[in-house]
Amino acid sequence: MASMQTVLAELRGVRKSYGKIAALDGIDLTLHGGELLALLGPNGAGKTTAIGLLLGLIRADAGTVRLFGQDPQRIQARRSIGVMLQDAALPATLRVGELIRLTASYYPSPRSLQESAQLAGVADLLDRPYGKLSGGQQRRVQFALALCGRPRLLFLDEPSVGMDVGTREKLWTAIRHLVAEGNSVVLTTHYLEEAEALANRVCVMARGRTVSEGSLDELRARVSLKRVRCATRLDPDTVRAWPEVAEARMDGERLWMSSGSVEALLRRLLAADAEVSALEVQAAGLAEAFTELTRDADEGIAEQREAA
């Protein structure tokens, strides 16, 4: 079992360009043992390129890339990883059980077929041809293939795409189980609630650079927005016009607001409705933090490049 001090994979000063487009611009990234790192960023941020480098699928133009202290293209390093990419082309005619057995055969100490199937929630699909499955079922099979080799490090790229809510919850439970076993996970996802539910650490990327890295609490602390929730007779349209309010909507029977000037908002709220009740103030959620950080990063990086 890898400790949190163990470095499993890292990028150091890595640059990668495609023609005149800089996909990665001097990025540093370290993955430790026993953690789930969520890699977040808008389209074009460089997430896919960073994963491709760590998997040994592409080479960096500059900088250092290491997987278990080795070149990621070495077979010894690759035998300790499991991969679930967003796009997977698997033989449509093979049955699910055959696919899992075949993939497991490439690893020195794989899980049993039944253990892999149970963890991934595909035990009822083992005799089904892969090509006859729904999109969500195929994603579950791909997850089984990623974990069947008992890898120390899993790369999960948008793992819950195409899954319904219930299946997604089961996937999250399985991922938590793998991390509890001491495995490490790199997760890329557009579902911010997925990162919020699973991640120990979050790395936010924008335009090929890291703009924030740390725990969820550290990420939230970097943004000024806070959330205010209450029971009030005021409606969202009225509140949305207040200068202290960035966003307002109904959350069930409660009014939900986000604000960068929460003290001023509370004074205005109490003055407008003296009977306000069930008042809650919370730090910004991951969605607000992500939006603010990437917007600020885009503006800052654009200014730097214009100045250069």
Secondary structure, 3 states (H helix, E strand, C coil): CCCCCCEEEEEEEEEEEECCEEEEEEEEEEEECCCEEEEECCCCCCHHHHHHHHCCCCCCCEEEEEECCECCCCHHHHCCEEEECCCCCCCCCCEHHHHHHHHHCCCCCCCCHHHHHHHHCCHHHCCCEHHHCCHHHHHHHHHHHHHCCCCCEEEEECCCCCCCHHHHHHHHHHHHHHHHCCCEEEEECCCHHHHHHHCCEEEEEECCEEEEEECHHHHHHCCCCEEEEEECCCCHHHHHCCCCCCEEEEECCEEEEEECCHHHHHHHHHHHCCCCEEEEEEECCHHHHHHHHHHHHHHHHHHHHHHC
